Amino acid sequence: MSINGTTKLYGILGHPVAHSMSPAMHNAALAGMGINGVYVPMDVQPSDLVAAVTGLRALGFIGLSVTVPHKEAVMACIDEIDPVAERIGAVNTLLFRQRPGEEKVTVRGFNTDWLGSNLALAEKIQLAGSRVLVLGAGGAAKGVCFGLVEAGAEVLITNRTEQKGRDLADWLGCTFISADQLGSVRADALINTTSVGMNPYAENIALDPGLLENFKVVMDIVYAPLQTRLLREAAQAGCRIIDGLAMLQFQAAVQLKIWTGKQPSSDVLRQALLDELAGR
C-alpha cells in the first residue's frame, strides 16, 4: 500500500500504547479488505484527551480504538453514543463521520468489548446459565460483565478496590465477592479484566494460583505477553484457557465493520497478531 492523499486514517488512543498489537492487526485487515488505510498508535496523556480527539476530528480521521485509561473519560469528547455503550458507561470505539449537507464532523462512540469477550468465551462454554467470576471493575470489566449478563450468565465480580467493585455489581444486579470469599467460589469461567500480568510485570498474577482449579475455563484479556502467568498456572491446574488475542480479535472485527462496512477475515486478524508476537 502506498500512503497518499486518499489514505484513510485510523488509530488507537491509550496511555501507554507502545505495547499495543492493534496496529499490526488492523493494518493487515485493512490491506486484506483492499482499503487504502493506515492505523497508527497514539500515546495520549489523560490531561490531553479532549484536545487529542478534537485534533483528530479536524485531521480527518475515520475511526479510533480507545484503550486504557481513556474508555470512560472519552465519553466527554463525543457527540453521539450508541445506546449499548451508554448503558455500559464505557467507549472503546469512535467513528468520525460527516453527514451529507453538513459541515460538522460528528464523533459517535461504541463499545465492542462486550461482543469480543462474549464471542471468545462462547467458543468454550454455553454462556446462558453459566457462572462466571470477573476480576476487575474498570472500563473493560463493565463491557465484559454487561455482555455476560445480556447472554444470561450469572456474574460474580471481585475487585481490589471493594467499593468500586460493589458499585459495578449493584449496577448490573450481580454479586460482589470480597477477597476473603474467593476461596469458596466455584464457577464455569474466570475472566481477568485487569492489567495485572501485563508486560513489564509479566510475573504478577491477579488471583492466587491455588484457586484456579475451581474454574473450568480461564480467560485473560491481557495479550502482552500472550501466555500470562495466570494462563500458565490455569493450564497446569487443568483449566481450558483463552488468551487475550481472542477477545482482541473478535472486538476488532466489529470495530472494522463499524468503520468500513465490511467484514474482515478472522484468519487475517489472528495471523497478524501471531506474527506480531513472533517478531517481538
Beta strands, then each sheet from edge to edge (+ up, - down):
strand 1: 8-14
strand 2: 37-43
strand 3: 63-66
strand 4: 80-81
strand 5: 93-97
strand 6: 106-110
strand 7: 131-135
strand 8: 154-158
strand 9: 175-176
strand 10: 187-192
strand 11: 215-220
strand 12: 240-242
sheet 1: 2+ 1+ 3+ 5- 6+ 4+
sheet 2: 9+ 8+ 7+ 10+ 11+ 12+
end
